[in-house]
């Protein structure tokens, strides 16, 4: 009797997981997981390049105005975090 209850719970869990897989596949569509990851990495590289360029400009502005980078961040309400 104990084994049948356990098997029933396992079947329920499998059905739950299959439903979750189906829901996620509908959400993602036919997109390939590798393609999604590659695109994400590409976007992260672009973000980092823009952020680096921005930090260079902020540094130049700080030097030009003879102030600190921290003060430029405060003056323009820029966050110190990503």
GROMACS elastic network, one bead per residue, 0.5 to 0.9 nm:
[ bonds ]
;  ai    aj funct       b0    kb
    1     4     6  0.53231   500
    1     5     6  0.66043   500
    1     6     6  0.88262   500
    2     5     6  0.53422   500
    2     6     6  0.63188   500
    2     7     6  0.86917   500
    3     6     6  0.50528   500
    3     7     6  0.60621   500
    3     8     6  0.85433   500
    4     8     6  0.60521   500
    4     9     6  0.85965   500
    5     8     6  0.50244   500
    5     9     6  0.62374   500
    5    10     6  0.85644   500
    6     9     6  0.51171   500
    6    10     6  0.61377   500
    6    11     6  0.86333   500
    7    11     6  0.61689   500
    7    12     6  0.86294   500
    8    11     6  0.50909   500
    8    12     6  0.62609   500
    8    13     6  0.86478   500
    9    12     6  0.50190   500
    9    13     6  0.61385   500
    9    14     6  0.85717   500
   10    13     6  0.50406   500
   10    14     6  0.61057   500
   10    15     6  0.85488   500
   11    14     6  0.50217   500
   11    15     6  0.60994   500
   11    16     6  0.85113   500
   12    15     6  0.50676   500
   12    16     6  0.61118   500
   12    17     6  0.86250   500
   13    17     6  0.61545   500
   13    18     6  0.85393   500
   14    17     6  0.51071   500
   14    18     6  0.60682   500
   14    19     6  0.85450   500
   15    18     6  0.50661   500
   15    19     6  0.61322   500
   15    20     6  0.85986   500
   16    19     6  0.51795   500
   16    20     6  0.62635   500
   16    21     6  0.87197   500
   17    21     6  0.61480   500
   17    22     6  0.85783   500
   18    21     6  0.50280   500
   18    22     6  0.61691   500
   18    23     6  0.85819   500
   19    22     6  0.50723   500
   19    23     6  0.61411   500
   19    24     6  0.86386   500
   20    23     6  0.50288   500
   20    24     6  0.61649   500
   20    25     6  0.85322   500
   21    24     6  0.51687   500
   21    25     6  0.60755   500
   21    26     6  0.85991   500
   22    25     6  0.50637   500
   22    26     6  0.61936   500
   22    27     6  0.85777   500
   23    26     6  0.51944   500
   23    27     6  0.62380   500
   23    28     6  0.87662   500
   24    28     6  0.61143   500
   24    29     6  0.82288   500
   25    28     6  0.51365   500
   25    29     6  0.55625   500
   25    30     6  0.73129   500
   25    31     6  0.87509   500
   26    29     6  0.50615   500
   26    30     6  0.81088   500
   28    31     6  0.61454   500
   28    32     6  0.87833   500
   29    32     6  0.87811   500
   31    34     6  0.86574   500
   31    35     6  0.71382   500
   31    36     6  0.71154   500
   32    35     6  0.52078   500
   32    36     6  0.63718   500
   32    37     6  0.88331   500
   33    36     6  0.50599   500
   33    37     6  0.62844   500
   33    38     6  0.86430   500
   34    37     6  0.51241   500
   34    38     6  0.60935   500
   34    39     6  0.85334   500
   35    38     6  0.50679   500
   35    39     6  0.60698   500
   35    40     6  0.85025   500
   36    39     6  0.51914   500
   36    40     6  0.61563   500
   36    41     6  0.86969   500
   37    40     6  0.50110   500
   37    41     6  0.61892   500
   37    42     6  0.85847   500
   38    41     6  0.51397   500
   38    42     6  0.61631   500
   38    43     6  0.86542   500
   39    43     6  0.61673   500
   39    44     6  0.86028   500
   40    43     6  0.50992   500
   40    44     6  0.61988   500
   40    45     6  0.87112   500
   41    44     6  0.50188   500
   41    45     6  0.62677   500
   41    46     6  0.86967   500
   42    45     6  0.51841   500
   42    46     6  0.63412   500
   42    47     6  0.86739   500
   43    46     6  0.50493   500
   43    47     6  0.60954   500
   43    48     6  0.85946   500
   44    48     6  0.61238   500
   44    49     6  0.85969   500
   45    48     6  0.51199   500
   45    49     6  0.61837   500
   45    50     6  0.86752   500
   46    49     6  0.51335   500
   46    50     6  0.62527   500
   46    51     6  0.85464   500
   47    50     6  0.52311   500
   47    51     6  0.60677   500
   47    52     6  0.85619   500
   48    52     6  0.59911   500
   48    53     6  0.85159   500
   49    52     6  0.51381   500
   49    53     6  0.61929   500
   49    54     6  0.85528   500
   50    53     6  0.51251   500
   50    54     6  0.60832   500
   50    55     6  0.86083   500
   51    54     6  0.50083   500
   51    55     6  0.61582   500
   51    56     6  0.86748   500
   52    55     6  0.51060   500
   52    56     6  0.63111   500
   52    57     6  0.87702   500
   53    56     6  0.51161   500
   53    57     6  0.63668   500
   53    58     6  0.86996   500
   54    57     6  0.50982   500
   54    58     6  0.61459   500
   54    59     6  0.85356   500
   55    59     6  0.60490   500
   55    60     6  0.85673   500
   55    69     6  0.88570   500
   56    59     6  0.50588   500
   56    60     6  0.62181   500
   56    61     6  0.86141   500
   57    60     6  0.50297   500
   57    61     6  0.60769   500
   57    62     6  0.85154   500
   58    61     6  0.50027   500
   58    62     6  0.61066   500
   58    63     6  0.86208   500
   58    69     6  0.65217   500
   58    72     6  0.69760   500
   58    73     6  0.80542   500
   59    62     6  0.50744   500
   59    63     6  0.62517   500
   59    64     6  0.85731   500
   59    68     6  0.79807   500
   59    69     6  0.58725   500
   59    72     6  0.85338   500
   60    63     6  0.50613   500
   60    64     6  0.59885   500
   60    65     6  0.85168   500
   60    69     6  0.88607   500
   61    65     6  0.60347   500
   61    66     6  0.82109   500
   61    67     6  0.83361   500
   61    69     6  0.81079   500
   61    72     6  0.76105   500
   62    65     6  0.52470   500
   62    66     6  0.57534   500
   62    68     6  0.53345   500
   62    69     6  0.54178   500
   62    70     6  0.86408   500
   62    71     6  0.78513   500
   62    72     6  0.62164   500
   63    67     6  0.62615   500
   63    68     6  0.73549   500
   63    69     6  0.82955   500
   64    67     6  0.78315   500
   65    68     6  0.85817   500
   67    70     6  0.83705   500
   67    71     6  0.64898   500
   67    72     6  0.72989   500
   68    71     6  0.51139   500
   68    72     6  0.64151   500
   68    73     6  0.87103   500
   69    72     6  0.50373   500
   69    73     6  0.62625   500
   69    74     6  0.86957   500
   70    73     6  0.50823   500
   70    74     6  0.63439   500
   70    75     6  0.86923   500
   70    80     6  0.82301   500
   71    75     6  0.59981   500
   71    76     6  0.85801   500
   72    76     6  0.61691   500
   72    77     6  0.82940   500
   72    78     6  0.80362   500
   73    76     6  0.54121   500
   73    77     6  0.58019   500
   73    79     6  0.67896   500
   73    80     6  0.73165   500
   74    78     6  0.62402   500
   74    79     6  0.80891   500
   75    78     6  0.78032   500
   78    81     6  0.88044   500
   79    82     6  0.75139   500
